[in-house]
Amino acid sequence: MREEIWIEKYRPMKLGDIFGQEETVGRLQSYVKSGNLPHLLFTGPPGVGKTASAVSIAREMFGEYWNENFTELNASDERGIDVVRNKIKTFAKTAPIGNAAFKIIFLDEADALTSDAQSALRRTMERYSGNCRFILSCNYSSKIIEPIQSRCAVYRFKSLSDEAVFQRLKFIAESENLNVTDDGLNALVYVARGDMRKAVNSIQAAAFIQKDIDRETIYKITATAHPEEIQDLVTTALLGKFKEAREKLSKLVFDQGLSADDVIGQIYRSLFKLNLSDTEMIQMVDAVGEIDFRIAEGANEKIQLEALIAHFALLRK
């Protein structure tokens, strides 16, 4: 039997199955009940239910003909004006199948479209609004041009709460006959950071190794440092023990092969568990932001991470 990908196996099939977005889902369900739909813009971080909501709307509105009246395009793959002129227009021109009043075009990662493509899309949305509705999905609504935003009802999806992720993972573990400890589930929640897709992929990756899963398995399979180790690293640096902190950093990041981006994110999260004054917190967050930007721009990861702990070590002096 072919092994399924769990993010597809446990993908919500209807709006009522989407968790952690109760207010947004309630408003979307009212569209389904009315049988009508405006153009929609879904914005929010990855893995929080934007795509699942779009597909669920089509399933519930069109029933057995949902596949014929719904098309999904990923704008990050096809981001130029040609995709708007050809693929989108071709689908929008054709009449709906069955008793559907209109078709739905779902454009995922719409913030990756070029400005020219977005301008062309705006005109297409106007011209074919009679028999076609658009659902746009993006991580950053600021990258969508204003004329498109003004034509859409905007729905902002929030990061999933730790409790919502915990309960969903617990359900999946029980369904797959996995023995996952509570600290293992908490480790998955920590790794996911509100991204359900990442959480489900992580628990499936761990399940490939063993059926008994604890926090050690999760941190190992996801190449994530223990939160306590990150906390110890930051605390050591703040005590002014730069050489000792540098050794800890070397063992943590370079010996274990962890991603500098992930470590920066973990360091940032650890700051809020320390007893710091507002002035100290401001200086440390500012330093983390600067180092994160430099690494993103291609600076040497080793030098930048060591520069960060050097900044921490100087702070208390």
Residue frames relative to the residue before (quaternion, step in Angstrom):
aa qw qx qy qz dx dy dz
M 1.0000 0.0000 0.0000 0.0000 0.00 0.00 0.00
R 0.4582 -0.7012 0.4779 0.2644 3.54 -0.89 0.97
E 0.4097 -0.7075 0.5240 0.2387 3.58 -0.91 0.96
E 0.3315 -0.7536 0.5386 0.1792 3.54 -0.84 1.02
I 0.4550 -0.6061 0.5622 0.3310 3.51 -1.32 0.38
W 0.4517 -0.7476 0.4141 0.2559 3.56 -0.57 1.13
I 0.6001 0.5545 -0.3911 0.4236 3.61 1.03 -0.54
E 0.6644 0.4441 -0.3052 0.5180 3.61 1.20 -0.42
K 0.6279 0.5561 -0.3257 0.4364 3.56 1.01 -0.85
Y 0.7909 0.2792 -0.1343 0.5277 3.60 0.97 -0.87
R 0.3366 0.7305 -0.5184 0.2904 3.58 1.18 0.48
P 0.4960 -0.6535 0.4704 0.3251 3.63 -0.86 0.84
M 0.2915 -0.7752 0.5428 0.1398 3.56 -0.98 0.92
K 0.7769 0.1446 -0.1092 0.6029 3.59 1.25 -0.26
L 0.6873 -0.5158 0.3185 0.4002 3.55 -1.22 0.52
G 0.6416 0.5540 -0.3246 0.4196 3.58 1.03 -0.76
D 0.6499 0.5229 -0.3141 0.4535 3.60 1.23 -0.41
I 0.5722 0.5892 -0.3852 0.4208 3.59 1.26 -0.25
F 0.1580 -0.8228 0.5446 0.0370 3.56 -0.66 1.13
G 0.7627 0.3870 -0.2789 0.4367 3.53 -1.24 0.47
Q 0.7306 0.3364 -0.2112 0.5554 3.61 1.29 -0.04
E 0.0633 0.8763 -0.4770 0.0259 3.57 1.08 0.78
E 0.6790 0.4993 -0.3048 0.4436 3.59 0.83 -0.94
T 0.6729 0.4892 -0.2896 0.4734 3.59 0.89 -0.93
V 0.6588 0.5145 -0.3082 0.4542 3.58 0.90 -0.94
G 0.6293 0.5487 -0.3350 0.4366 3.59 0.98 -0.81
R 0.6773 0.4775 -0.2894 0.4791 3.58 0.97 -0.83
L 0.6434 0.5113 -0.3239 0.4688 3.61 1.04 -0.71
Q 0.6242 0.5471 -0.3410 0.4412 3.58 1.05 -0.72
S 0.6078 0.5572 -0.3566 0.4393 3.58 1.12 -0.62
Y 0.6022 0.5384 -0.3568 0.4693 3.61 1.13 -0.59
V 0.6523 0.5228 -0.3127 0.4511 3.56 0.93 -0.94
K 0.6586 0.5134 -0.3099 0.4545 3.58 0.94 -0.88
S 0.6911 0.4745 -0.2809 0.4673 3.59 1.01 -0.81
G 0.4016 -0.7342 0.4592 0.2980 3.59 1.21 -0.47
N 0.6912 0.4138 -0.2744 0.5251 3.57 1.28 0.18
L 0.1195 -0.8088 0.5757 0.0084 3.54 -1.17 0.56
P 0.2876 -0.7161 0.5960 0.2219 3.63 -0.94 0.76
H 0.6178 -0.4390 0.4280 0.4924 3.56 -1.25 -0.15
L 0.1710 -0.8056 0.5640 0.0614 3.59 -0.95 0.88
L 0.1210 -0.7541 0.6389 0.0919 3.54 -1.22 0.61
F 0.1341 -0.7839 0.6050 0.0387 3.56 -0.59 1.23
T 0.0362 0.8052 -0.5901 0.0466 3.57 -0.73 1.00
G 0.4008 0.6949 -0.5240 0.2860 3.56 -1.06 0.74
P 0.6870 -0.4871 0.3362 0.4216 3.59 -1.27 0.18
P 0.6334 -0.5501 0.3734 0.3960 3.62 -1.21 0.33
G 0.8235 0.3115 -0.1998 0.4300 3.54 -1.28 0.48
V 0.5759 0.6102 -0.3770 0.3922 3.61 1.12 0.51
G 0.7171 -0.4956 0.2448 0.4246 3.60 1.24 0.20
K 0.3776 0.7475 -0.4858 0.2504 3.62 1.18 0.22
T 0.6972 0.4505 -0.2699 0.4880 3.59 0.81 -1.00
A 0.6379 0.5334 -0.3265 0.4494 3.58 0.94 -0.87
S 0.6429 0.5228 -0.3219 0.4580 3.59 1.02 -0.76
A 0.6553 0.5174 -0.3134 0.4525 3.58 0.93 -0.89
V 0.6785 0.4776 -0.2897 0.4770 3.59 0.89 -0.94
S 0.6452 0.5323 -0.3196 0.4453 3.59 0.99 -0.82
I 0.6089 0.5432 -0.3476 0.4619 3.60 1.04 -0.76
A 0.6720 0.4948 -0.2948 0.4654 3.58 0.90 -0.95
R 0.6452 0.5302 -0.3219 0.4461 3.60 0.93 -0.88
E 0.7276 0.4445 -0.2487 0.4595 3.56 0.86 -0.98
M 0.6867 0.4859 -0.2935 0.4540 3.61 1.03 -0.69
F 0.8051 0.3178 -0.1362 0.4820 3.58 0.94 -0.90
G 0.3488 -0.7704 0.4801 0.2333 3.60 1.23 -0.15
E 0.8530 -0.0956 0.0774 0.5072 3.58 -0.91 -0.95
Y 0.7003 0.4538 -0.2730 0.4788 3.60 1.18 -0.43
W 0.3286 0.7875 -0.4854 0.1903 3.59 1.23 0.20
N 0.6513 0.5400 -0.3252 0.4225 3.60 0.99 -0.78
E 0.6709 0.4923 -0.2948 0.4698 3.58 1.07 -0.71
N 0.7497 0.3935 -0.2019 0.4923 3.58 1.12 -0.64
F 0.6968 0.4056 -0.2465 0.5377 3.57 1.29 0.19
T 0.0436 0.7801 -0.6240 0.0126 3.57 -0.96 0.83
E 0.2081 -0.7784 0.5858 0.0875 3.54 -1.09 0.81
L 0.0294 -0.7788 0.6265 -0.0113 3.54 -0.91 0.99
N 0.2724 -0.7447 0.5833 0.1760 3.55 -1.07 0.74
A 0.3429 -0.7947 0.4693 0.1752 3.54 -0.37 1.28
S 0.5893 0.5739 -0.3879 0.4159 3.61 1.15 -0.37
D 0.6554 0.4772 -0.3092 0.4971 3.59 1.23 -0.47
E 0.7897 0.1538 -0.0445 0.5922 3.55 0.98 -0.93
R 0.0750 0.8812 -0.4575 0.0924 3.54 0.38 1.24
G 0.5822 0.6191 -0.3629 0.3821 3.59 1.25 -0.05
I 0.7132 -0.4709 0.3276 0.4028 3.52 -1.35 0.13
D 0.5740 0.6194 -0.3754 0.3820 3.60 1.15 -0.56
V 0.6314 0.5359 -0.3454 0.4414 3.59 1.01 -0.75
V 0.6392 0.5041 -0.3259 0.4807 3.59 1.10 -0.67
R 0.6930 0.4933 -0.2778 0.4463 3.56 0.89 -0.96
N 0.7762 0.3602 -0.1814 0.4847 3.58 0.96 -0.82
K 0.7898 0.3547 -0.2068 0.4557 3.58 0.22 -1.25
I 0.7108 0.4589 -0.2801 0.4537 3.58 0.75 -1.01
K 0.6761 0.4920 -0.3015 0.4582 3.59 0.87 -0.91
T 0.6269 0.5480 -0.3377 0.4390 3.59 0.98 -0.81
F 0.6863 0.4644 -0.2793 0.4851 3.57 0.93 -0.91
A 0.6710 0.5251 -0.2984 0.4300 3.58 0.95 -0.91
K 0.6383 0.5640 -0.3260 0.4102 3.61 1.06 -0.72
T 0.6741 0.5247 -0.3037 0.4220 3.59 1.00 -0.82
A 0.5371 -0.6443 0.4479 0.3095 3.56 -1.13 0.70
P 0.5805 -0.5843 0.4347 0.3641 3.61 -1.16 0.54
I 0.4196 -0.6929 0.5338 0.2427 3.57 -1.22 0.60
G 0.7955 0.2648 -0.2058 0.5046 3.58 -1.11 0.69
N 0.7463 -0.3769 0.2959 0.4619 3.54 -1.08 -0.78
A 0.3741 0.7506 -0.4761 0.2645 3.58 1.27 0.17
A 0.4125 -0.7150 0.5138 0.2337 3.57 -1.04 0.85
F 0.7958 0.0220 0.0155 0.6050 3.56 1.20 -0.48
K 0.4174 -0.6566 0.5586 0.2873 3.55 -1.37 0.11
I 0.2953 -0.7381 0.5760 0.1905 3.57 -1.29 0.29
I 0.1274 -0.7483 0.6472 0.0707 3.54 -0.99 0.95
F 0.1357 -0.7876 0.5986 0.0538 3.55 -0.68 1.12
L 0.0968 -0.8051 0.5851 0.0024 3.56 -0.58 1.20
D 0.1740 -0.8177 0.5453 0.0617 3.55 -0.15 1.33
E 0.8341 0.1248 -0.1372 0.5195 3.56 -1.17 0.73
A 0.0961 0.8497 -0.5084 0.1014 3.55 0.97 0.95
D 0.5833 0.5881 -0.3771 0.4144 3.60 1.19 -0.42
A 0.5980 0.5528 -0.3697 0.4473 3.60 1.27 -0.09
L 0.4957 0.6548 -0.4343 0.3699 3.60 1.24 -0.18
T 0.4956 -0.6317 0.5015 0.3222 3.55 -1.08 0.73
S 0.6473 -0.5305 0.3676 0.4056 3.59 -1.21 0.42
D 0.6219 0.5342 -0.3387 0.4618 3.60 1.07 -0.71
A 0.6595 0.5014 -0.3052 0.4696 3.56 0.97 -0.87
Q 0.6399 0.5171 -0.3258 0.4659 3.59 1.03 -0.75
S 0.6343 0.5207 -0.3292 0.4670 3.60 1.02 -0.74
A 0.6503 0.4971 -0.3055 0.4866 3.57 1.02 -0.81
L 0.6315 0.5378 -0.3254 0.4539 3.56 1.05 -0.78
R 0.6099 0.5618 -0.3475 0.4377 3.57 1.01 -0.79
R 0.6807 0.4808 -0.2885 0.4715 3.57 0.89 -0.91
T 0.6319 0.5277 -0.3259 0.4647 3.59 1.06 -0.76
M 0.6287 0.5378 -0.3307 0.4540 3.58 1.00 -0.83
E 0.6576 0.5055 -0.3067 0.4669 3.58 1.01 -0.80
R 0.7159 0.5043 -0.2596 0.4073 3.55 0.79 -1.10
Y 0.8076 0.2871 -0.1271 0.4991 3.58 0.92 -0.90
S 0.3049 0.7898 -0.4890 0.2102 3.60 1.20 0.38
G 0.5559 0.6319 -0.3847 0.3791 3.60 1.21 -0.43
N 0.8283 0.1283 -0.0548 0.5427 3.60 0.91 -0.79
C 0.7409 0.3325 -0.2202 0.5403 3.59 1.21 0.34
R 0.1226 -0.7669 0.6261 0.0696 3.57 -1.03 0.84
F 0.2783 -0.7612 0.5682 0.1428 3.55 -1.09 0.78
I 0.0735 -0.7321 0.6737 0.0689 3.54 -1.14 0.79
L 0.1092 -0.7969 0.5937 0.0242 3.56 -0.59 1.20
S 0.1205 -0.7869 0.6030 0.0520 3.55 -1.01 0.83
C 0.1119 0.7988 -0.5828 0.0984 3.59 -0.90 0.87
N 0.4887 -0.6319 0.5120 0.3159 3.54 -1.31 0.33
Y 0.7978 0.1685 -0.0641 0.5754 3.58 1.08 -0.75
S 0.3012 -0.7861 0.5137 0.1659 3.58 -0.33 1.23
S 0.5599 0.6177 -0.3875 0.3934 3.59 1.20 -0.46
K 0.6614 0.5029 -0.3065 0.4645 3.61 1.22 -0.40
I 0.5813 0.5311 -0.3777 0.4872 3.56 1.31 0.05
I 0.4745 -0.6960 0.4488 0.2983 3.60 -0.74 1.02
E 0.6451 -0.5832 0.3515 0.3468 3.55 -1.11 0.78
P 0.6377 0.5355 -0.3595 0.4211 3.68 0.89 -0.75
I 0.6491 0.4820 -0.3270 0.4893 3.62 1.09 -0.60
Q 0.6368 0.5368 -0.3359 0.4400 3.60 0.93 -0.87
S 0.6800 0.5062 -0.2958 0.4404 3.57 0.94 -0.89
R 0.6699 0.4872 -0.2936 0.4771 3.61 1.22 -0.41
C 0.7066 0.4446 -0.2399 0.4955 3.58 1.28 -0.17
A 0.3944 -0.6154 0.6103 0.3054 3.50 -1.33 0.39
V 0.2475 -0.8127 0.5162 0.1087 3.58 -0.51 1.21
Y 0.0564 -0.7802 0.6230 0.0055 3.56 -0.92 1.00
R 0.1930 -0.8002 0.5632 0.0719 3.53 -0.69 1.16
F 0.2152 -0.7820 0.5780 0.0900 3.55 -0.56 1.23
K 0.2994 -0.7702 0.5403 0.1586 3.56 -0.80 1.01
S 0.6131 -0.5036 0.4408 0.4196 3.55 -1.29 0.28
L 0.5053 -0.6580 0.4597 0.3168 3.57 -0.98 0.79
S 0.5029 -0.6454 0.4814 0.3143 3.55 -1.04 0.76
D 0.6354 -0.5298 0.3957 0.3987 3.57 -1.22 0.48
E 0.6443 0.5360 -0.3216 0.4406 3.58 1.01 -0.82
A 0.6463 0.5182 -0.3207 0.4592 3.60 0.99 -0.84
V 0.6576 0.4939 -0.3059 0.4796 3.60 0.95 -0.86
F 0.6346 0.5470 -0.3212 0.4415 3.59 0.95 -0.92
Q 0.7064 0.4732 -0.2740 0.4496 3.58 0.80 -1.02
R 0.6487 0.5130 -0.3224 0.4606 3.58 1.00 -0.77
L 0.6565 0.5028 -0.3036 0.4734 3.58 0.99 -0.84
K 0.6159 0.5418 -0.3376 0.4617 3.56 1.07 -0.73
F 0.6371 0.5239 -0.3107 0.4723 3.58 1.04 -0.84
I 0.6655 0.4992 -0.3011 0.4660 3.60 0.92 -0.92
A 0.6397 0.5332 -0.3226 0.4499 3.59 0.97 -0.88
E 0.6663 0.4896 -0.2985 0.4767 3.59 0.96 -0.86
S 0.6512 0.5261 -0.3101 0.4506 3.58 1.00 -0.85
E 0.7475 0.3833 -0.1981 0.5051 3.60 1.07 -0.76
N 0.4361 -0.7262 0.4287 0.3140 3.58 1.34 0.20
L 0.3555 0.7177 -0.5093 0.3149 3.54 0.94 0.95
N 0.2871 -0.7219 0.5988 0.1948 3.55 -1.15 0.63
V 0.0683 0.8088 -0.5741 0.1080 3.56 -0.06 1.32
T 0.3827 -0.7293 0.5197 0.2271 3.57 -0.68 1.07
D 0.6395 -0.5224 0.3916 0.4060 3.56 -1.24 0.37
D 0.6669 0.4768 -0.3240 0.4721 3.60 0.98 -0.74
G 0.5853 0.5504 -0.3652 0.4702 3.58 1.22 -0.42
L 0.6472 0.5015 -0.3045 0.4868 3.57 1.02 -0.82
N 0.6508 0.5094 -0.3133 0.4678 3.57 1.00 -0.82
A 0.6204 0.5264 -0.3380 0.4731 3.59 1.09 -0.68
L 0.6333 0.5233 -0.3247 0.4687 3.59 1.03 -0.77
V 0.6326 0.5261 -0.3184 0.4708 3.57 1.03 -0.83
Y 0.6457 0.5234 -0.3073 0.4633 3.58 1.00 -0.88
V 0.6774 0.4947 -0.2843 0.4642 3.58 0.93 -0.92
A 0.6841 0.5315 -0.2876 0.4084 3.58 0.94 -0.94
R 0.0943 -0.8286 0.5403 0.1124 3.61 1.00 -0.81
G 0.7687 -0.3881 0.1925 0.4705 3.56 0.83 1.01
D 0.6007 0.5460 -0.3529 0.4653 3.60 1.29 0.02
M 0.2939 -0.7967 0.5012 0.1665 3.59 -0.21 1.26
R 0.5971 0.5686 -0.3670 0.4307 3.60 1.03 -0.70
K 0.6729 0.4867 -0.2906 0.4753 3.57 0.93 -0.91
A 0.6377 0.5384 -0.3253 0.4447 3.58 1.01 -0.80
V 0.6886 0.4753 -0.2830 0.4688 3.58 0.89 -0.94
N 0.6307 0.5199 -0.3344 0.4690 3.60 0.99 -0.76
S 0.6571 0.5270 -0.3070 0.4430 3.58 1.01 -0.85
I 0.6855 0.4682 -0.3019 0.4688 3.59 0.89 -0.86
Q 0.6283 0.5126 -0.3487 0.4700 3.62 1.08 -0.59
A 0.6309 0.5299 -0.3336 0.4581 3.58 1.01 -0.79
A 0.6569 0.4974 -0.3064 0.4768 3.58 1.01 -0.81
A 0.6456 0.5422 -0.3187 0.4332 3.59 1.04 -0.80
F 0.5768 0.5787 -0.3756 0.4374 3.59 1.18 -0.50
I 0.6877 0.4854 -0.2709 0.4670 3.58 1.13 -0.68
Q 0.7899 -0.1633 0.1553 0.5703 3.57 0.85 -1.00
K 0.5173 -0.6517 0.4709 0.2932 3.54 -1.27 0.49
D 0.6769 0.4042 -0.2751 0.5502 3.57 1.25 -0.43
I 0.0221 -0.8393 0.5392 -0.0653 3.55 -0.35 1.28
D 0.0006 0.7817 -0.6235 0.0136 3.55 -0.88 0.99
R 0.7589 -0.3977 0.2543 0.4486 3.57 -1.29 -0.01
E 0.6058 0.5620 -0.3604 0.4328 3.61 1.06 -0.68
T 0.6394 0.5265 -0.3182 0.4613 3.57 1.00 -0.87
I 0.6725 0.5130 -0.2979 0.4426 3.57 0.90 -0.97
Y 0.6871 0.4761 -0.2990 0.4602 3.60 0.80 -0.95
K 0.6498 0.5186 -0.3177 0.4560 3.57 1.08 -0.73
I 0.7122 0.4720 -0.2705 0.4437 3.58 0.81 -1.02
T 0.7322 0.4013 -0.2315 0.4993 3.59 1.11 -0.64
A 0.3745 -0.7434 0.4742 0.2867 3.61 1.30 0.07
T 0.4084 0.6890 -0.4765 0.3625 3.53 0.89 1.08
A 0.4405 -0.6836 0.5129 0.2748 3.57 -0.98 0.81
H 0.5561 -0.5743 0.4712 0.3727 3.57 -1.16 0.55
P 0.5358 -0.6342 0.4430 0.3382 3.62 -0.89 0.83
E 0.6305 0.5455 -0.3354 0.4386 3.58 1.07 -0.75
E 0.6423 0.5221 -0.3223 0.4593 3.59 1.08 -0.75
I 0.6355 0.5105 -0.3214 0.4820 3.57 1.05 -0.76
Q 0.6362 0.5301 -0.3173 0.4622 3.56 0.99 -0.88
D 0.6579 0.5114 -0.2993 0.4647 3.57 0.97 -0.90
L 0.6269 0.5421 -0.3269 0.4543 3.58 1.02 -0.81
V 0.6898 0.4741 -0.2799 0.4702 3.59 0.84 -0.99
T 0.6530 0.5182 -0.3142 0.4543 3.58 0.94 -0.88
T 0.6415 0.5232 -0.3185 0.4619 3.60 0.98 -0.85
A 0.6539 0.5091 -0.3082 0.4673 3.58 0.97 -0.86
L 0.6707 0.5089 -0.2977 0.4501 3.58 0.98 -0.86
L 0.6235 0.5236 -0.3353 0.4740 3.58 1.23 -0.40
G 0.5448 -0.6414 0.3804 0.3835 3.57 1.31 -0.03
K 0.5209 0.6329 -0.4140 0.3958 3.59 1.28 0.14
F 0.1052 -0.8613 0.4940 0.0551 3.55 0.52 1.20
K 0.6660 0.5143 -0.3169 0.4376 3.60 0.86 -0.95
E 0.6614 0.4991 -0.3026 0.4711 3.55 0.97 -0.89
A 0.6512 0.5082 -0.3086 0.4717 3.59 0.99 -0.86
R 0.6348 0.5376 -0.3251 0.4498 3.57 1.04 -0.80
E 0.6375 0.5167 -0.3218 0.4722 3.59 1.04 -0.75
K 0.6409 0.5166 -0.3183 0.4702 3.56 1.01 -0.86
L 0.6411 0.5270 -0.3146 0.4607 3.56 0.99 -0.86
S 0.6495 0.5305 -0.3123 0.4464 3.56 0.95 -0.91
K 0.6738 0.4816 -0.2923 0.4782 3.60 0.94 -0.90
L 0.6797 0.5265 -0.2775 0.4287 3.52 0.99 -0.94
V 0.8012 0.3163 -0.1360 0.4894 3.54 0.72 -1.12
F 0.7992 0.3651 -0.1896 0.4383 3.54 0.48 -1.21
D 0.6702 0.4821 -0.3104 0.4712 3.61 1.00 -0.73
Q 0.7335 0.4014 -0.2223 0.5015 3.58 1.03 -0.79
G 0.4193 -0.7435 0.4372 0.2833 3.58 1.28 -0.17
L 0.2992 0.7693 -0.5129 0.2360 3.58 1.08 0.68
S 0.5518 -0.6080 0.4624 0.3348 3.54 -1.23 0.52
A 0.4929 -0.6617 0.4786 0.3001 3.58 -0.94 0.91
D 0.6066 0.5630 -0.3481 0.4403 3.59 1.06 -0.73
D 0.6812 0.4859 -0.2892 0.4650 3.57 0.91 -0.95
V 0.6487 0.5190 -0.3203 0.4552 3.58 0.99 -0.83
I 0.6167 0.5343 -0.3386 0.4686 3.59 1.02 -0.79
G 0.6548 0.5130 -0.3051 0.4636 3.57 0.97 -0.88
Q 0.6696 0.4906 -0.3002 0.4699 3.58 0.98 -0.82
I 0.6180 0.5315 -0.3411 0.4682 3.59 1.04 -0.75
Y 0.6396 0.5330 -0.3199 0.4522 3.56 0.95 -0.89
R 0.6839 0.4843 -0.2892 0.4627 3.58 0.90 -0.91
S 0.6454 0.5416 -0.3236 0.4305 3.58 1.07 -0.72
L 0.5611 0.6343 -0.3902 0.3612 3.60 1.12 -0.60
F 0.6935 0.5029 -0.2795 0.4337 3.56 1.01 -0.81
K 0.6336 0.4921 -0.3432 0.4884 3.57 1.29 0.05
L 0.5889 0.5672 -0.3618 0.4478 3.57 1.32 0.02
N 0.4587 -0.6612 0.5194 0.2875 3.54 -1.21 0.54
L 0.1824 0.8040 -0.5316 0.1940 3.56 0.21 1.32
S 0.4911 -0.6202 0.5144 0.3311 3.53 -1.18 0.54
D 0.6659 -0.4984 0.3618 0.4210 3.57 -1.25 0.34
T 0.6447 0.5307 -0.3215 0.4465 3.59 0.99 -0.84
E 0.6634 0.4965 -0.2991 0.4732 3.58 0.94 -0.89
M 0.6471 0.5234 -0.3204 0.4524 3.58 0.95 -0.88
I 0.6382 0.5349 -0.3211 0.4512 3.58 0.96 -0.88
Q 0.6812 0.4921 -0.2881 0.4591 3.56 0.89 -0.96
M 0.6862 0.4881 -0.2924 0.4532 3.59 0.96 -0.84
V 0.6470 0.5010 -0.3214 0.4764 3.59 0.98 -0.80
D 0.6214 0.5389 -0.3317 0.4620 3.56 1.04 -0.79
A 0.6606 0.5037 -0.3021 0.4675 3.59 0.98 -0.87
V 0.6404 0.5205 -0.3219 0.4641 3.60 0.96 -0.86
G 0.6546 0.5207 -0.3080 0.4533 3.58 0.96 -0.89
E 0.6552 0.5182 -0.3046 0.4576 3.57 0.98 -0.87
I 0.6778 0.4844 -0.2865 0.4732 3.59 0.92 -0.94
D 0.6219 0.5426 -0.3325 0.4564 3.58 1.02 -0.82
F 0.6562 0.5070 -0.3032 0.4695 3.58 0.98 -0.86
R 0.6628 0.5145 -0.3109 0.4464 3.60 0.90 -0.89
I 0.6521 0.5011 -0.3162 0.4730 3.59 0.98 -0.84
A 0.6401 0.5277 -0.3166 0.4599 3.58 1.01 -0.83
E 0.6913 0.4666 -0.2690 0.4817 3.57 1.13 -0.66
G 0.6525 -0.5712 0.2918 0.4036 3.59 1.29 0.10
A 0.3891 0.7229 -0.4895 0.2939 3.60 1.22 0.28
N 0.6471 -0.5262 0.3839 0.3962 3.59 -1.25 0.43
E 0.4393 -0.7382 0.4487 0.2465 3.58 -0.58 1.18
K 0.6533 0.5309 -0.3199 0.4348 3.60 0.91 -0.92
I 0.6791 0.4860 -0.2900 0.4675 3.56 0.85 -0.98
Q 0.6835 0.5040 -0.2980 0.4360 3.58 0.89 -0.91
L 0.6619 0.4927 -0.3151 0.4689 3.60 0.95 -0.80
E 0.6483 0.4943 -0.3185 0.4836 3.58 1.04 -0.74
A 0.6079 0.5419 -0.3456 0.4662 3.59 1.11 -0.66
L 0.6310 0.5421 -0.3304 0.4459 3.57 1.06 -0.73
I 0.7033 0.4279 -0.2892 0.4885 3.59 0.81 -0.90
A 0.5698 0.5629 -0.3871 0.4568 3.61 1.16 -0.45
H 0.6297 0.5255 -0.3215 0.4732 3.57 1.03 -0.82
F 0.6440 0.5149 -0.3200 0.4666 3.58 0.97 -0.85
A 0.6613 0.5203 -0.3038 0.4468 3.57 0.96 -0.93
L 0.6780 0.4878 -0.2925 0.4655 3.60 1.05 -0.73
L 0.5427 0.6748 -0.3852 0.3190 3.58 1.15 -0.65
R 0.7497 0.3985 -0.2204 0.4802 3.59 0.84 -0.94
K 0.6197 0.5458 -0.3530 0.4398 3.58 1.26 -0.14
